[in-house]
Amino acid sequence: MTLLDVNGLNMSFSGYGRTRQVLHDVSFSVGASERVALIGETGSGKSVTAKAILGTLPGNASVDGGSIAFDGLDLFRQSMADREKLKGTAFSIIMQDPLSSFNPVFRIGQHLDDVMYYADRRRGEVSSAAERKARIHDTLRKVQLADAGRVYNAWPFELSGGMRQRVLIALALLHRPRMLIADEPGTALDVTTQDEILRLINRLVAEEGLSLLMITHNLGVVRQTADRVLVMRHGKIVEQGPLAQVFDAPQEQYTRDLMAAVPPLYGPQVVDQPVSHKTPMITLQGVKKVYAKRGLFNRGEGHLAVDDINITVNEGEIFGLAGESGSGKTTVARMMMGLLSQTEGMIAVTGAPAEGAQRLSQIVYQNPGTSLNPKRTVAQTLSVPLARTEVPADRQARMEELLTLVRLPVSYLSKYPHELSGGQKQRVAIARALAAKPRLIILDEPTSALDVSVQKTVIDLLLELRESLGLTYVIISHDLSLMRNFCSRIAIMLKGEIVEQGTPAEVFAEARHPYTRALISAIPVLTAEEQALKPSVTEEERARFLVTSGGGQAAPQATGTE
């Protein structure tokens, strides 16, 4: 039985005297208890389609044609009040960013109670605060938050990313909807936490008999959470079909390009980067970092961030630091750059800054949208580091040279960040780092905020720059699939310690530490062949080494195409 039917949907946005069509004859359906994935790059129209279903389109959006029916009810013919009654009861959405989705001045319980109170009012129901609290506690336990009372009384900042995502799922389930729309539910999470959340969504969909519309650009996630796939590009559905059909024999070149851009874990397509045997640039021996407690009443030993770190980064190599959030990766990188001093141990820097440069290293941050000043043009952004390395007469030529290096037109010097795509912003961030003439660049999750195809172009650019400029990279990431093909050596960090180190080929072929095996096993993959080659992890090992987001034991490991 068809639950959701989108037929010939055309939409446009108006602004500044212009109108731009964003959806073109979009048609698809979602059956009862069916899992459907809507995939495509940023700007393809996925979120606009979801907002049209939910009735949360902005005021400058207009429906130019087509219809959306939910269980036979034409949504565009309903009054605003009737559509409001459907929110949370007919369908609900799980938002992408679990941190920005909460008001930091309200406790978690207040968020949940407000949603339930106003949803009850829209439906003409009356419930007491005690009744709502009991229902909220039941829902929190349903999403595997073991200590529902503590979560209810917590502030958003007191919960981990995975726990906040579970609360968002609970928000969506409060009024037992028939359909869930999940908008990139694991993008902002570590790979192991993402794996937990996807398992939870699959379990809830099966137990509650829900339909699922999964919006994502992560094709590995699609394989875990979908029965059928819709591929969207430039506001059009360019391909759709059962999961196996689309993944095993894609018909459209765009779909094939998306598949090809996903870095493989195993097989002949894997790229092994050569190991550098040149002179060491930075050596860390027995390095320990303790953050001292601050404040009048906070006296004690402090927080041990990293312990007994032994790393050598050679000239010209790509060294990877992998691990979950809080494992100490960024602390190690900041000590490499000289931004933090170690508590114990030795950090030896044998490399020297390039001629005309003041520092050996620079950093490229994770999110180019927040690392660039929105009030500065590209030229103004690049002029800050150039003020220390170039005389005024040479700066314009150097800025043009930098944009050419990162494959951007020289005309982009006059553009502001909001006029650039995510990939273009990251290229500007790379150009800014290169402006200071570094020999070592720290890459802090450089592609995590980008679409898979854009990720590939940025990685190809970084490899090209390393060859042409003789750069050395240290990359911080929790994405081991990226590191498998990009790094020459990797170190796995757990709770401030390095538990495994070697070439990616060695680590992936014979991971010795259970935590490393757990990280690799949690990576979403595209094929059953890759799934079979991933290491197995026992439930005991998962419970011992993985930091779960629900306050209890880690979820059992899934197999196949769960």
C-alpha angles and dihedrals in degrees: 000000000000113000101174123030121183110186127186094330115187121180138172140186125222128205143136091016094304135102123208125189111225103174124047120195094318111188130172141124138219119210127215110283090002124137113218126178123208108200135180143112126289110290095025093117102258098127093040089056090051092049090050089055093046095043095238100121118142120254094257092059121099132188107227097182147334134058143256117211125188114195088338094311115124102226096197091058094054124099119248091254092052092048090050089056090058094058110102093002105059096023138357135189131227106211126224106235113050093192102050091042091073130068104237093215094059126073119238092252091056091054092051095043093050092052092049095044096052093040089054090049092051089054093047093248128135122211133173123237090249092052092049092048091052092050091047092052090050091051093048090053089048090061089051098256097148099195099048093168094056092046091048091056097039128106115237093250090057092065128076120243091259093050091050089051090052089052089053089053089050089052089055092049100047095102098033099249121199094225135037123205108199113195108199092315096180104034096101094044137087114263094253093047090047088053090053092049094049091050089050093051091049091050094048092047090053097043097042096039091237130164115231132209106188115196112196148130092212106100093191089059089051091057090055099045111030141077094184133025134215117194115205129193130169091349096309134104100237098175139007138169145110115327096250093048095051095042099041099037112016112188101199124070090224091059091048090050091052090051092047092052093061109098110239124231098202140012138052094310093066114112117218110203115216117255114242117231095182127119115306112256099189128013125189117193123183091337117180129179125195120182108215119228115249132211137055096280099034102089121148144085096311130223119314104220101173133004135195097353114182115181136149119194113195126207113274098014133118109230119190129207109198132183144102125291110291095025093117101256096129093044090056092048092049090052089050089055093047093245090119130034120226121242093216137000134042133288112191119191110195096168122084130213117269119260110288093013125114098202135043095216143038133183136230109205129222103247115042090190092066100030093063120073106243091211095057128079119228089260092053091048092052093043092068097068092032090060087071099042108032136050112241094253092059100044099088092051091046092051091052090048091051093052090049090052092055092043099249126134115257088235088071089077088087095049127103122225094256089061092059132078121239093262092048091051090053090051089054089050089052090048090051090054091048091050090074091056097237125181093201124045123192110212110202106196089316097181106028093102094049136087116259095253092047089048090058094052092049092049091048089051092051091050091049092049091050091055097044098041101031093239130170120216134203109189124197114203148134090212104100093176088064092046092049090066102027107043131073092201134009138195122204115216127201123178093339098315134097107240098175137016135177144091116321090246091056095045095047095043097046112011105185102190119070090225091058090050090049091052092050093045091054095056111109111235135191104228139048088232092061091044090055092051095054114104119262120241125197122229088244091056092047092050091047101046109023120082101225121212098215101063092249138070122318116270116261115269116264125222134204118004099329 
